[in-house]
Amino acid sequence: MEISNEKKIKVIDWTKEVRKIPKNIEPVLEFFGSNKHQQSISYKLITNEIESLTYYISRNSPKRTGFDLCRRGALNRKIGRLQDAKTDLLKSIEIEPKLSSAYWNIHFLFLLEGRINEALNTLEQCTECAIMSNSLHNFTTICSTTDNNKNNCSDLKNVNMKSYQFYQNLLHSKAFIYSLLNDTKMEIEMWTQLINCNPTFELAYDKRANLYQKLKMFDYANDDFMKILCLNPKSSNARFQHGLYTFYSDNWKTAIYDFQEVLSNNPSHFKARYYLARCLLKLSKYSIALAELTACLYFQPNYYKALYTRGCLLTKVCPLQSLRDLSMCICVGNKKYQTMAFVQRGLVFYQSRKYTMAIHDFQSALKNGYFQLPDVYRLLGLAYIQLNLSTRAIQTYTEGIKCQTIPDVKLLLCRAEAYYYSNEYGKAIADAQRVIHLSPHVKEYYLLLGNYFYKLLNTQLVQRCVQHYSSLAEIQNQKQVKQLALAYYYLNKYKEAELILLADTKHQFELDHMLLLGLILHKQQRTMNSIQLLVNGLKKFSSKKLSEKAPLYDHLGQYYMKIGNYFSAIDAFTDFIQIDSECPHVYLNRAQSACQLMNSQFQVKSKNSPNNLLIHFDDDNVLNDISRALVLINSSKSPIPQITFSGPIKYVDLVDQCLLTRIMYFGMNQRYTKAILNCNEAVHRRPEWTRIWIYSGVFKYILKTYDFSEADFNMAIEKDQRSSLAYYSRGLCRQLCNKWNEAINIAQDL
């Protein structure tokens, strides 16, 4: 060991300490910094390697010297000899301008010096040199021919992997530099390129997602977090961020699942517990939410968001604990939560009749700049009124009104009441008039103004206020009548609903009320009364717009179908179509009415049966109506209405009803092949529809294809084993096929 007399620094001669140096130093350098013993060994090996490189540099050619200088500069950088490293790397670049490793190492030195732009430019030069060297290497590799092709392929693969990893390191370093420059878009671009190079790079997705969140591009951020979960389903951060996304999207159940998954892997994740409690509060599970908030505060007692939320939750159940939580939130929270806690604590004090303390908290919230200023001014004024300080309350309301471009209605009402109790009726009337000007549709405001005029003994103005109140009350009562009738209707109390609507329709005629009354009469098995009501309604609408008659024709046609008057039903649906030709269910109802007429013509063969069916409604129009209904259904963006059932098939929509009507039409016209084709289309849509399988089997039975018919009946029985009609029909098929034993077994089962 030697001591330099000039600088008095110890200079260690490592050649005496370390005698054997490994040929490959890279594996040793991987442990650099792990512990003190390994650090000392690495330091010795690096300095020894530097001395060896210094010896070779003095003897080698200038071209080789460039590589050795780059190597020595990189080693000097690792042991902290930054100035020597910079000198070697700059000389290396002068000798070998296209040496990418020299640019790569020197950009670290520029970063340490704070020369960020120069570091970025150096990386760009490094990228260009790396691309040129790789393309040259590929070109020479393709052109050269050797006997040992397998060794060449493996060497080429190793070289390509190293260059591939080097390119990823370049992109990673560029992303870091752009983060220092606060260039978020370019940083996102770098992470995107890294992801394109390595689609399984989890860190790149995480970094890019955080940048998307910074730019408030939450959908893109959520996509990246979902990709992280695909790569690593146990990633707590990605699962938590996805839970936050679903939480702010009001998808409470999915958010609860995500937060519970986070807690299953990390029970001490207090933020996940907090947001889990928020979701549970949205679902009105207050006791479970309270338990989660308490657990959150157990793991992080100073988490102000949980303190504020629990304080609000316990306001009425446990006011004392609520005050403790809110006071703690005021001490440790940020400015936003401090002001919110001041307001909430002021409310607790106000409810406890501690008005002086409530006033102090409301004033503190105003000093902090609470974002809902009118509410705080109103609460502060009410606290002053409770202390009989009306003048202070009026001043507070006036300050709150001046803060708003458009005055808050509640503040104006409070100030009007304060003026009223101070016997300043003129000012109270002025504020009440401003309130009516801002909200002319609220009837109670007119009564309030009338009360103020009454104090001034102004009878004429009082009467006008009462008239306005009566007119608004009449309009609102009309809405209330319908709501009350609907409530009785859904409770199956049809008589009460009928009495309410009858009393209302005596004084005025409302289309909605008439349609609802007709439906209620039909529910009471008084369909003829419903028809008479709607016919009278059509007479009253004779001079009004045709569009208002359309719902009457629709309901009237359906009631005619219920009583079996299909001629009148067709006429009603035709009148509706002339007014509105874009409703698919009306075309379907008209086609079904025509099919019912055809069915009655086939069943009744007497002379009194209607023979003018073809004149009244052409049979071909049935197919046209069904086709038109299907076209309108396919072109409509609104959901198709459904009819629900309790059997094997749960619902039937308009498309299914159209297919069923067409099957009935072809069956009645003995066009069995067409009927079978429509049955095939129906079961393709709804394989569980037992009725269609039976229809298909019957049509094939009529065509004497008994084997196919039996197969359809087998499918019907498979879908619904309680269908006696399917068993009976299959027995007939087996009887005609001389399968007597099987037919007898079916008969015994029935």
Secondary structure, DSSP 8 states (H G I E B T S, - for coil): -EE-TTT--EE--HHHH-----S--HHHHTTTTS-HHHHHHHHHHHHHHHHHHHHHHHHS-HHHHHHHHHHHHHHHHHTT-HHHHHHHHHHHHHH-TT-HHHHHHHHHHHHHTT-HHHHHHHHHHHHHHHHHHHHHHHHHHHH---S-HHHHHHHHHHHHHHHHHHHHHHHHHHHHHHHHTT-HHHHHHHHHHHHHH-TT-HHHHHHHHHHHHHTT-HHHHHHHHHHHHHH-TT-HHHHHHHHHHHHHTT-HHHHHHHHHHHHHH-TT-HHHHHHHHHHHHHTT-HHHHHHHHHHHHHH-TT-HHHHHHHHHHTTTT-HHHHHHHHHHHHHHS-HHHHHHHHHHHHHHHHHTT-HHHHHHHHHHHHHTT-S-HHHHHHHHHHHHHHTT-HHHHHHHHHHHHHT-SS--HHHHHHHHHHHHHTT-HHHHHHHHHHHHHH-TT-HHHHHHHHHHHHHTT-HHHHHHHHHHHHHHHHHHHHHHHHHHHHHHHHTT-HHHHHHHHHHHHHH---HHHHHHHHHHHHHTT-HHHHHHHHHHHHHHTTTS-GGGTHHHHHHHHHHHHHHT-HHHHHHHHHHHHHH----HHHHHHHHHHHHHHHHHHHH--STTS---HHHHS-THHHHHHHHHHHHHHHH--S---EEE-SSSS-EEEHHHHHHHHHHHHHHHTT-HHHHHHHHHHHHHH-TT-HHHHHHHHHHHHHTT-HHHHHHHHHHHHHH-TT-HHHHHHHHHHHHHTT-HHHHHHHHHH-
